[in-house]
Amino acid sequence: MQQLIPLELFSYFLVFQCHFSKPNFVYFQGYLWGLLLTRGRKTMNNIAHCCFWVERSLSSWERFLSENLWDVNAVVKTLVTLLLQKLENQLQVHGGYLVGLDTLLLAKNGQKMSGVQLWKDHSGNANRGERLQGHHWGLLGLIGWEQKSQRYWCWPVKMRLISGKLNPFQFIVDPEGKARRANFWDGVIPLVLDLKQQLNSVVLRVVVDAYFCKVPFLAPLVAAGISVVTRMRKDAVAWDQRIESGTRKKVKMEGEWKLAQLLQKFTPRTLSVKIYGQQVQVEAVEREVFIRGFGPQVKVVVAKGKKEPIIFLSTDLTLTAAQIIEIYAARFSIELAIRDLKQHFGLAHYQCYLGIAIDERPCRGSLGKGTREFDRFVHLACIAYCLFGLFQRQQLKFDWMPKVSALHSELSFSRLRRGLQHFAISRVLSPKSASEADFPPQSPELDQILRLVA
């Protein structure tokens, strides 16, 4: 494979070599390569067909996901370390690291898959209906500002399958030995806590949409020293004072405000805010208040919208109103990352029925030895997204990269795919002189080229 890819890309793969045995590392490289270059569905059959230099049966490729021993958590930690080294200050947003957290529904009809059930679809897509049968995933990504493209860029690093109520597969056991069914928050909060543990004692902020503006999400993160920036409902209320009794069993709230009316109660300030790479003027009012059921004080920013006020919330009181609005606008980058993961890396194309390949949960074998099952497929898609994204930023001016056009923007993965295809085909042809370039029908070189461009 080393002869078919640029050395700079191979150097990124080598960073992860310590996590795999020699045979598994061959599959790891080929799998990442196939996720980008394979057209159509990213099935195991298509990926193995694209990796013509790995002369193994299809079952050998399937065992890489389902049986072979390698730790996806350790691989993800190495990925985060690599991103911190390569991007450095780009990941610093207003004095701290910023991560985006979102969920996505992936349609799955296989009844043998863990966690498949009906979920309420909030996408607003009329073609999908009100409910969707499949998996519900939580996705966490580091967000950084890219100076050249003048936009925020999300680097997805971690995913977790969320257990549902109708078909649960995860349970929580408290110190007293009582078990309960895992809920939605048990699925998404550990994503942030794991990243916080790896980043050690740094300023970490999480930006989420309005669905996460609930006490079960805010309280555990704030207790762990993690700030949250989100939106509130248009009918949200807050209070100026929160008075607790001596026994701490009763709380009295005073000075109630309907937050949407703050624009009429106070004179808005004009703020200059960078949104989606452009400097815009926003009229807004800010105030430090208390919300129901949450002890610490929060800062709310009420901004004028085209039709109705937009209410932002931040648990970090040191942020200014302009910074809060800008951080929330940066959340849109995770939506673009989800789109690219689906379109270019086949995030929704897994067809695995074994738990080790799709989800993460503790289990015990017949001998009672504890084992871990990992969601390998989706994490390999995230790793491929980040590695090819980092590599592409170093190779923008190379001759083998296609020219920027209406079909291929500068940082599009379709442009990188076309460039890597040209690079690999040129290496296949390189041993042949011009007079021998017309291969016979049964030539192995011709078969390799057809696999790359199919």
C-alpha positions as CSV (number, residue, x, y, z in Angstrom):
1,M,0.0,0.0,0.0
2,Q,2.9,2.4,0.7
3,Q,3.6,2.7,-3.0
4,L,0.0,3.8,-3.7
5,I,-0.4,6.7,-1.3
6,P,1.6,9.8,-0.6
7,L,4.2,9.4,2.1
8,E,2.7,12.2,4.2
9,L,-0.6,10.3,4.4
10,F,1.2,7.1,5.3
11,S,2.9,8.9,8.2
12,Y,-0.5,9.7,9.7
13,F,-1.4,6.0,9.5
14,L,1.8,5.1,11.3
15,V,0.8,7.1,14.3
16,F,-1.7,4.4,15.1
17,Q,0.5,1.4,14.4
18,C,1.2,0.8,18.1
19,H,-2.5,-0.1,18.7
20,F,-2.6,-3.0,16.1
21,S,-0.8,-6.2,15.4
22,K,0.9,-6.4,12.0
23,P,-2.0,-8.1,10.2
24,N,-4.6,-5.8,11.8
25,F,-2.6,-2.7,10.9
26,V,-2.9,-3.7,7.2
27,Y,-6.7,-3.9,7.6
28,F,-6.7,-0.6,9.5
29,Q,-4.9,1.2,6.6
30,G,-7.0,-0.4,3.9
31,Y,-10.2,0.3,5.8
32,L,-9.6,4.0,6.0
33,W,-8.4,4.1,2.4
34,G,-11.6,2.2,1.3
35,L,-13.9,4.5,3.3
36,L,-12.9,7.5,1.2
37,L,-12.2,5.9,-2.2
38,T,-15.0,3.4,-2.4
39,R,-18.0,4.8,-4.3
40,G,-21.5,3.9,-3.4
41,R,-22.2,2.1,-0.1
42,K,-19.2,1.5,2.1
43,T,-19.9,-2.2,2.6
44,M,-17.2,-4.6,3.6
45,N,-17.4,-6.2,0.3
46,N,-16.8,-2.9,-1.6
47,I,-14.0,-1.9,0.7
48,A,-12.2,-5.2,0.4
49,H,-12.6,-5.0,-3.4
50,C,-11.0,-1.6,-3.5
51,C,-8.0,-2.7,-1.4
52,F,-6.6,-5.1,-4.1
53,W,-3.2,-5.3,-2.4
54,V,-4.7,-7.2,0.6
55,E,-5.1,-10.7,-0.7
56,R,-7.4,-11.9,2.0
57,S,-10.9,-13.4,2.0
58,L,-14.0,-11.3,2.8
59,S,-14.4,-13.1,6.1
60,S,-10.9,-11.9,7.2
61,W,-12.0,-8.3,6.6
62,E,-15.2,-9.0,8.7
63,R,-13.2,-10.4,11.6
64,F,-11.3,-7.1,11.7
65,L,-14.5,-5.5,12.9
66,S,-16.1,-8.4,14.8
67,E,-13.3,-10.4,16.5
68,N,-9.8,-9.1,16.2
69,L,-8.3,-7.6,19.3
70,W,-7.7,-3.9,19.2
71,D,-8.9,-1.1,21.5
72,V,-11.0,1.6,19.8
73,N,-10.8,3.8,22.9
74,A,-7.0,3.8,22.8
75,V,-7.2,4.7,19.0
76,V,-9.5,7.6,19.7
77,K,-7.3,8.9,22.4
78,T,-4.4,8.9,20.0
79,L,-6.6,10.7,17.4
80,V,-7.3,13.5,19.9
81,T,-3.7,13.8,20.8
82,L,-2.8,14.1,17.1
83,L,-5.4,16.8,16.5
84,L,-4.1,18.8,19.5
85,Q,-0.5,18.6,18.1
86,K,-1.4,19.4,14.5
87,L,-4.0,22.1,15.1
88,E,-2.6,23.7,18.3
89,N,-4.0,27.2,18.7
90,Q,-6.7,26.6,16.1
91,L,-8.7,24.6,18.7
92,Q,-8.5,27.5,21.2
93,V,-11.8,29.5,21.0
94,H,-12.0,32.4,23.4
95,G,-9.5,31.0,25.8
96,G,-10.6,27.4,25.9
97,Y,-11.3,24.2,24.0
98,L,-14.7,24.1,22.3
99,V,-16.6,20.9,21.5
100,G,-19.8,20.3,19.7
101,L,-22.3,17.7,20.8
102,D,-25.2,16.5,18.7
103,T,-27.3,13.4,18.0
104,L,-28.3,11.7,14.7
105,L,-30.7,9.0,13.7
106,L,-29.5,6.3,11.3
107,A,-32.3,4.1,9.8
108,K,-31.8,0.4,10.4
109,N,-34.3,-2.4,9.8
110,G,-32.3,-5.3,11.1
111,Q,-34.2,-6.7,14.1
112,K,-31.0,-8.5,15.3
113,M,-29.1,-5.3,15.9
114,S,-28.8,-4.0,19.4
115,G,-30.7,-0.8,20.1
116,V,-32.9,-0.7,17.0
117,Q,-36.3,0.8,17.8
118,L,-38.7,3.6,16.7
119,W,-37.4,7.1,17.5
120,K,-39.2,10.4,17.1
121,D,-37.7,12.2,14.1
122,H,-37.0,15.9,14.7
123,S,-35.4,16.6,11.4
124,G,-38.5,18.0,9.8
125,N,-38.0,15.8,6.7
126,A,-41.5,15.0,5.5
127,N,-40.2,12.0,3.5
128,R,-39.1,10.2,6.6
129,G,-42.3,10.7,8.6
130,E,-42.7,11.5,12.3
131,R,-40.8,8.4,13.4
132,L,-37.7,6.5,12.2
133,Q,-36.7,3.0,13.0
134,G,-33.0,2.6,13.6
135,H,-30.1,3.7,15.9
136,H,-29.7,6.9,17.8
137,W,-26.1,8.1,18.1
138,G,-24.4,10.8,20.1
139,L,-21.5,12.5,18.3
140,L,-18.8,14.7,19.9
141,G,-16.3,16.8,17.9
142,L,-13.6,19.3,18.6
143,I,-14.4,22.7,17.0
144,G,-11.6,25.1,15.8
145,W,-11.3,28.3,13.8
146,E,-9.6,27.9,10.4
147,Q,-8.0,31.2,9.3
148,K,-7.6,30.3,5.7
149,S,-11.2,29.3,5.0
150,Q,-12.5,31.8,7.5
151,R,-14.9,29.3,9.1
152,Y,-15.2,27.0,12.1
153,W,-14.4,23.4,11.4
154,C,-15.6,20.4,13.5
155,W,-13.3,17.3,13.9
156,P,-15.5,14.4,15.1
157,V,-13.7,12.2,17.6
158,K,-16.2,10.1,19.5
159,M,-19.6,8.5,19.1
160,R,-21.8,6.6,21.4
161,L,-25.0,4.5,20.8
162,I,-27.9,5.8,22.9
163,S,-30.1,3.2,24.6
164,G,-33.8,3.5,24.0
165,K,-36.8,2.8,26.2
166,L,-38.5,0.2,23.9
167,N,-35.4,-1.9,23.2
168,P,-32.9,-1.0,26.0
169,F,-29.4,-2.6,26.0
170,Q,-27.6,-0.5,28.6
171,F,-28.2,-0.4,32.4
172,I,-26.7,1.6,35.2
173,V,-25.9,0.1,38.6
174,D,-25.5,2.4,41.5
175,P,-23.1,1.8,44.5
176,E,-25.9,0.1,46.4
177,G,-26.3,-2.5,43.7
178,K,-29.6,-1.2,42.3
179,A,-29.9,-1.3,38.5
180,R,-31.9,1.0,36.3
181,R,-32.3,1.4,32.6
182,A,-29.9,3.9,31.0
183,N,-31.6,7.0,29.7
184,F,-30.7,9.5,27.0
185,W,-28.4,11.6,29.3
186,D,-26.4,8.4,30.3
187,G,-25.6,8.1,26.6
188,V,-24.3,11.5,25.8
189,I,-22.8,12.9,29.0
190,P,-20.0,10.3,29.2
191,L,-18.8,11.5,25.8
192,V,-17.9,14.9,27.2
193,L,-16.6,13.6,30.5
194,D,-14.2,11.2,28.7
195,L,-12.8,14.1,26.7
196,K,-12.4,16.3,29.7
197,Q,-10.4,13.6,31.4
198,Q,-8.0,13.3,28.5
199,L,-7.6,17.1,28.2
200,N,-6.8,17.3,32.0
201,S,-7.3,20.7,33.7
202,V,-8.2,23.0,30.8
203,V,-11.0,25.3,30.0
204,L,-13.6,23.1,28.2
205,R,-16.9,24.4,26.8
206,V,-19.7,22.4,25.1
207,V,-22.0,24.0,22.6
208,V,-25.4,22.2,22.0
209,D,-28.8,23.0,20.6
210,A,-31.9,23.9,22.6
211,Y,-32.8,20.2,23.3
212,F,-29.9,19.9,25.7
213,C,-30.9,23.0,27.7
214,K,-32.2,20.9,30.6
215,V,-31.0,20.4,34.2
216,P,-30.1,16.7,33.8
217,F,-27.5,17.7,31.2
218,L,-26.3,21.0,32.7
219,A,-25.8,19.9,36.3
220,P,-23.3,17.0,35.8
221,L,-21.2,19.0,33.4
222,V,-21.0,22.1,35.5
223,A,-20.1,20.0,38.5
224,A,-17.2,18.5,36.5
225,G,-15.9,22.0,35.6
226,I,-17.3,22.0,32.0
227,S,-19.2,25.1,30.7
228,V,-22.2,24.8,28.4
229,V,-23.4,27.3,25.7
230,T,-26.9,26.6,24.3
231,R,-30.2,28.1,23.4
232,M,-33.4,28.4,25.4
233,R,-37.1,28.1,24.4
234,K,-38.8,31.3,23.2
235,D,-41.1,31.1,26.2
236,A,-38.3,30.6,28.8
237,V,-38.4,32.3,32.2
238,A,-35.7,33.1,34.7
239,W,-35.3,34.8,38.1
240,D,-33.0,37.4,39.6
241,Q,-32.6,35.7,43.0
242,R,-32.6,32.1,44.2
243,I,-33.1,31.8,48.0
244,E,-32.6,28.5,49.7
245,S,-33.9,27.6,53.1
246,G,-31.6,26.4,55.8
247,T,-32.6,22.8,55.3
248,R,-32.0,23.1,51.5
249,K,-35.4,21.4,50.9
250,K,-37.2,24.5,49.7
251,V,-36.1,27.1,47.2
252,K,-37.7,30.5,46.7
253,M,-37.3,32.3,43.4
254,E,-37.8,36.1,43.2
255,G,-37.7,38.6,40.4
256,E,-39.3,36.6,37.5
257,W,-38.5,37.6,33.9
258,K,-40.0,36.4,30.7
259,L,-36.7,36.4,28.8
260,A,-38.1,37.2,25.4
261,Q,-39.5,40.5,26.8
262,L,-36.0,41.7,27.9
263,L,-35.6,43.5,24.6
264,Q,-38.6,45.7,25.5
265,K,-37.6,46.2,29.1
266,F,-34.0,47.3,28.4
267,T,-32.3,49.1,25.7
268,P,-30.4,46.6,23.4
269,R,-26.7,47.1,22.6
270,T,-25.4,46.7,19.1
271,L,-22.8,44.0,19.0
272,S,-20.3,43.1,16.2
273,V,-20.3,39.3,15.9
274,K,-18.6,37.0,13.5
275,I,-21.2,34.5,12.3
276,Y,-20.4,31.9,9.6
277,G,-17.2,33.8,8.7
278,Q,-18.9,37.2,8.3
279,Q,-19.0,40.2,10.6
280,V,-22.6,41.1,11.4
281,Q,-24.3,43.6,13.7
282,V,-26.7,42.1,16.3
283,E,-28.9,43.9,18.8
284,A,-29.0,42.1,22.1
285,V,-29.6,42.3,25.9
286,E,-27.6,40.3,28.4
287,R,-28.4,39.5,32.0
288,E,-27.2,37.1,34.8
289,V,-30.1,35.1,36.2
290,F,-31.2,31.8,37.7
291,I,-33.2,29.1,36.0
292,R,-35.6,26.6,37.5
293,G,-34.0,23.6,39.2
294,F,-30.4,24.7,38.6
295,G,-28.3,26.2,41.4
296,P,-25.5,28.2,39.8
297,Q,-26.2,31.6,38.1
298,V,-26.2,31.7,34.3
299,K,-25.8,34.4,31.7
300,V,-28.6,34.8,29.1
301,V,-28.3,36.8,25.9
302,V,-31.5,37.8,24.2
303,A,-30.9,38.8,20.5
304,K,-33.2,40.3,18.0
305,G,-34.1,37.7,15.3
306,K,-35.9,38.2,12.0
307,K,-39.2,37.0,13.4
308,E,-38.8,36.5,17.1
309,P,-36.1,36.9,19.8
310,I,-33.3,34.3,20.1
311,I,-32.4,33.4,23.7
312,F,-28.8,32.1,24.4
313,L,-27.6,30.6,27.7
314,S,-24.1,30.2,29.0
315,T,-23.0,28.7,32.3
316,D,-19.6,30.5,31.8
317,L,-20.2,34.0,33.2
318,T,-16.8,35.3,32.0
319,L,-18.0,35.2,28.3
320,T,-19.3,38.3,26.7
321,A,-22.6,38.5,24.9
322,A,-20.8,38.6,21.5
323,Q,-18.6,35.6,22.4
324,I,-21.7,33.6,23.4
325,I,-23.5,34.3,20.1
326,E,-20.3,33.5,18.1
327,I,-19.8,30.2,20.0
328,Y,-23.3,29.1,19.4
329,A,-23.0,30.0,15.7
330,A,-19.9,27.7,15.6
331,R,-22.2,24.8,16.5
332,F,-23.3,24.6,12.8
333,S,-19.9,23.1,11.9
334,I,-20.9,19.8,13.5
335,E,-23.9,19.7,11.2
336,L,-21.5,19.9,8.2
337,A,-19.3,17.2,9.7
338,I,-22.3,14.9,10.0
339,R,-23.2,15.6,6.4
340,D,-19.6,14.7,5.2
341,L,-19.5,11.6,7.4
342,K,-22.6,10.3,5.8
343,Q,-21.8,11.4,2.2
344,H,-18.1,10.6,2.0
345,F,-17.3,8.0,4.7
346,G,-20.5,5.9,4.8
347,L,-21.4,6.6,8.5
348,A,-24.9,5.0,8.0
349,H,-23.8,2.1,5.8
350,Y,-22.8,-0.4,8.5
351,Q,-24.6,-3.8,8.2
352,C,-23.0,-5.4,11.3
353,Y,-25.1,-7.6,13.6
354,L,-22.4,-8.5,16.1
355,G,-22.3,-6.0,19.0
356,I,-18.5,-5.6,19.0
357,A,-18.7,-4.0,15.6
358,I,-21.5,-1.4,16.3
359,D,-21.9,-0.6,19.9
360,E,-20.2,-0.3,23.3
361,R,-21.3,-2.2,26.4
362,P,-19.8,-4.5,29.0
363,C,-20.5,-8.2,28.7
364,R,-19.2,-11.4,30.2
365,G,-18.2,-14.6,28.5
366,S,-18.9,-18.2,29.5
367,L,-15.7,-18.2,31.7
368,G,-16.7,-15.0,33.5
369,K,-13.9,-12.9,32.2
370,G,-14.8,-9.2,31.5
371,T,-14.6,-8.1,27.9
372,R,-15.4,-4.9,26.1
373,E,-17.4,-4.5,22.9
374,F,-16.7,-1.4,20.9
375,D,-18.5,0.6,18.2
376,R,-15.7,0.1,15.7
377,F,-17.4,1.0,12.4
378,V,-18.5,4.5,13.2
379,H,-15.3,5.4,14.9
380,L,-13.3,4.3,11.9
381,A,-15.4,6.7,9.8
382,C,-14.6,9.5,12.3
383,I,-10.9,8.7,12.2
384,A,-10.8,8.6,8.4
385,Y,-12.6,12.0,8.4
386,C,-10.0,13.6,10.7
387,L,-6.9,12.0,9.1
388,F,-7.8,12.8,5.5
389,G,-8.9,16.3,6.6
390,L,-5.5,16.9,8.2
391,F,-3.7,15.5,5.3
392,Q,-5.6,17.5,2.7
393,R,-4.6,20.8,4.4
394,Q,-1.0,19.9,3.8
395,Q,-1.5,18.9,0.1
396,L,-3.6,21.7,-1.3
397,K,-0.8,22.8,-3.8
398,F,0.5,19.4,-4.9
399,D,0.4,18.7,-8.7
400,W,-1.6,15.5,-8.3
401,M,-4.5,17.4,-6.6
402,P,-7.3,18.4,-9.0
403,K,-7.8,22.1,-9.7
404,V,-10.4,23.9,-7.7
405,S,-13.6,24.1,-9.7
406,A,-17.4,24.4,-9.4
407,L,-17.5,20.6,-8.9
408,H,-14.6,20.4,-6.4
409,S,-14.1,23.1,-3.7
410,E,-10.7,23.5,-2.1
411,L,-11.4,21.5,1.0
412,S,-14.0,19.0,-0.3
413,F,-13.4,15.3,0.2
414,S,-14.5,14.6,-3.4
415,R,-11.6,16.6,-4.6
416,L,-9.2,14.6,-2.4
417,R,-10.8,11.4,-3.5
418,R,-10.2,12.2,-7.1
419,G,-6.6,13.3,-6.4
420,L,-5.8,10.1,-4.5
421,Q,-7.2,8.0,-7.4
422,H,-5.0,9.8,-9.8
423,F,-2.0,9.4,-7.5
424,A,-2.6,5.6,-7.1
425,I,-3.2,5.0,-10.8
426,S,0.0,6.8,-11.8
427,R,1.9,4.5,-9.4
428,V,0.3,1.5,-10.9
429,L,1.3,2.7,-14.4
430,S,4.8,3.8,-13.4
431,P,6.5,0.5,-14.1
432,K,5.1,0.5,-17.6
433,S,6.7,2.5,-20.4
434,A,4.5,4.5,-22.7
435,S,4.6,1.8,-25.4
436,E,3.4,-0.8,-22.9
437,A,0.7,1.3,-21.3
438,D,-2.1,-0.4,-23.3
439,F,-2.6,-3.5,-21.0
440,P,-4.1,-6.8,-22.3
441,P,-7.6,-7.5,-21.0
442,Q,-6.3,-10.0,-18.3
443,S,-3.6,-7.7,-17.0
444,P,-3.5,-7.3,-13.2
445,E,-2.7,-3.6,-13.6
446,L,-5.8,-3.1,-15.5
447,D,-7.8,-4.9,-12.8
448,Q,-6.3,-2.7,-10.1
449,I,-7.1,0.5,-12.0
450,L,-10.7,-0.6,-12.6
451,R,-11.1,-1.3,-8.9
452,L,-9.8,2.2,-8.0
453,V,-12.2,4.1,-10.4
454,A,-15.2,1.8,-10.1
